[in-house]
Amino acid sequence: MMRPTRKHSGYWAFLVHRLSGLGLVLFLPLHFLALGTAIQGAAKLDSFLQWTENPIAKFAEIILVILL
C-alpha cells in the first residue's frame, strides 16, 4: 500500500496547482465583470477599478500571481 506523503515534491506541485486553479475560478468572473463595466463607460470602469485598490484585493492578486 502506498501512502501519500507531504514531503514528496509531487504533493506540493499538486497542491499549488490546485490552489492556483481555485484562485483563477474566483478571479476570472471578476475580470469579466471589469471588462463588462468597461463597455458601459469610463465612469463605471473607474468605480470598479477604485474597488480594486482595496488592500484585500491587492493581496489576493499578489497571491494569485505567486501561485501561477
Backbone as numpy.savetxt, mean C-alpha at the origin, in Angstrom:
# Nx Ny Nz CAx CAy CAz Cx Cy Cz
7.77 -35.97 8.40 6.92 -34.80 8.40 7.81 -33.55 8.40
7.55 -32.67 7.46 8.32 -31.43 7.40 7.60 -30.37 8.22
8.35 -29.70 9.06 7.78 -28.64 9.87 8.27 -27.30 9.34
7.35 -26.37 9.10 7.80 -25.05 8.63 8.59 -24.35 9.73
9.59 -23.65 9.33 10.40 -22.94 10.32 10.49 -21.48 9.93
10.44 -20.63 10.90 10.52 -19.20 10.66 11.95 -18.74 10.42
12.89 -19.64 10.56 14.28 -19.29 10.31 14.65 -19.46 8.84
13.79 -20.10 8.09 14.06 -20.36 6.68 13.80 -19.08 5.87
14.69 -18.77 4.94 14.55 -17.55 4.16 13.31 -17.57 3.28
12.88 -18.73 2.85 11.67 -18.84 2.04 10.43 -18.40 2.79
10.40 -18.67 4.08 9.27 -18.24 4.90 9.18 -16.72 4.91
10.29 -16.06 5.10 10.29 -14.59 5.16 9.97 -13.98 3.80
10.43 -14.62 2.73 10.08 -14.15 1.39 8.58 -14.27 1.17
8.00 -15.39 1.58 6.57 -15.58 1.47 5.81 -14.53 2.28
6.26 -14.27 3.49 5.58 -13.31 4.36 5.63 -11.89 3.78
6.78 -11.47 3.29 6.90 -10.14 2.70 6.06 -10.05 1.43
6.07 -11.10 0.63 5.26 -11.13 -0.59 3.78 -11.01 -0.25
3.33 -11.72 0.75 1.92 -11.69 1.15 1.55 -10.31 1.70
2.41 -9.73 2.53 2.12 -8.41 3.10 2.10 -7.32 2.03
3.01 -7.41 1.07 3.02 -6.42 0.00 1.77 -6.56 -0.87
1.31 -7.78 -1.07 0.08 -8.00 -1.82 -1.12 -7.40 -1.10
-1.20 -7.59 0.20 -2.29 -7.00 0.97 -2.21 -5.48 0.95
-1.00 -4.95 1.01 -0.84 -3.50 0.92 -1.33 -2.95 -0.42
-1.04 -3.68 -1.48 -1.52 -3.26 -2.81 -3.04 -3.34 -2.91
-3.63 -4.33 -2.27 -5.09 -4.45 -2.27 -5.71 -3.22 -1.62
-5.07 -2.69 -0.62 -5.58 -1.49 0.05 -5.23 -0.22 -0.71
-4.06 -0.21 -1.35 -3.58 1.00 -2.02 -4.27 1.26 -3.36
-4.46 0.23 -4.15 -4.97 0.43 -5.51 -6.35 1.08 -5.57
-7.32 0.70 -4.73 -8.60 1.43 -4.78 -8.44 2.92 -4.45
-7.55 3.25 -3.53 -7.30 4.66 -3.23 -6.65 5.37 -4.41
-5.78 4.67 -5.10 -5.13 5.24 -6.27 -6.17 5.52 -7.37
-7.06 4.57 -7.60 -8.11 4.77 -8.60 -9.07 5.87 -8.17
-9.31 6.01 -6.88 -10.13 7.11 -6.38 -9.47 8.45 -6.69
-8.17 8.51 -6.51 -7.44 9.74 -6.82 -7.53 10.06 -8.31
-7.40 9.05 -9.15 -7.53 9.28 -10.59 -8.94 9.74 -10.95
-9.93 9.18 -10.28 -11.31 9.58 -10.52 -11.58 11.02 -10.09
-10.97 11.44 -8.99 -11.16 12.82 -8.56 -10.44 13.79 -9.49
-9.37 13.33 -10.12 -8.66 14.20 -11.07 -9.55 14.50 -12.28
-10.37 13.55 -12.66 -11.29 13.77 -13.78 -12.36 14.79 -13.41
-12.72 14.84 -12.12 -13.77 15.74 -11.66 -13.30 17.19 -11.53
-12.03 17.41 -11.59 -11.52 18.77 -11.55 -10.38 18.93 -10.56
-9.69 20.07 -10.70 -8.51 20.33 -9.88 -8.86 20.51 -8.41
-9.99 21.12 -8.12 -10.37 21.36 -6.72 -10.61 20.04 -5.98
-11.27 19.09 -6.63 -11.51 17.77 -6.02 -10.19 17.03 -5.80
-9.32 17.10 -6.80 -8.03 16.43 -6.67 -7.20 17.06 -5.56
-7.20 18.37 -5.48 -6.44 19.05 -4.42 -6.95 18.66 -3.03
-8.26 18.51 -2.89 -8.79 18.12 -1.58 -8.37 16.69 -1.23
-8.36 15.81 -2.23 -7.91 14.44 -1.98 -6.42 14.41 -1.64
-5.63 15.15 -2.39 -4.18 15.17 -2.13 -3.86 15.79 -0.78
-4.69 16.71 -0.32 -4.49 17.28 1.01 -4.67 16.19 2.07
-5.63 15.29 1.84 -5.83 14.18 2.77 -4.61 13.26 2.80
-3.92 13.11 1.68 -2.76 12.22 1.64 -1.55 12.79 2.37
-1.60 14.03 2.78 -0.52 14.61 3.58 -0.59 14.17 5.04
-1.62 13.41 5.38 -1.78 12.87 6.72 -0.57 11.99 7.05
0.00 12.12 8.26 1.18 11.29 8.60 0.91 9.79 8.53
-0.29 9.36 8.82 -0.60 7.93 8.73 -0.56 7.48 7.28
-1.08 8.30 6.37 -1.04 7.96 4.95 0.40 7.92 4.44
1.21 8.87 4.88 2.63 8.89 4.47 3.36 7.65 4.98
3.10 7.29 6.24 3.74 6.11 6.84 3.34 4.84 6.08
2.05 4.71 5.78 1.57 3.53 5.05 2.22 3.46 3.66
2.38 4.59 3.02 3.01 4.62 1.70 4.47 4.19 1.79
5.17 4.65 2.78 6.57 4.27 2.97 6.70 2.77 3.22
5.84 2.23 4.07 5.87 0.80 4.37 5.59 -0.01 3.10
4.63 0.42 2.31 4.31 -0.29 1.06 5.50 -0.28 0.11
6.17 0.84 -0.01 7.34 0.91 -0.88 8.45 0.00 -0.37
8.65 -0.06 0.92 9.68 -0.94 1.49 9.34 -2.40 1.20
8.07 -2.76 1.38 7.68 -4.15 1.13 7.80 -4.54 -0.33
7.53 -3.57 -1.21 7.63 -3.89 -2.63 9.08 -3.95 -3.05
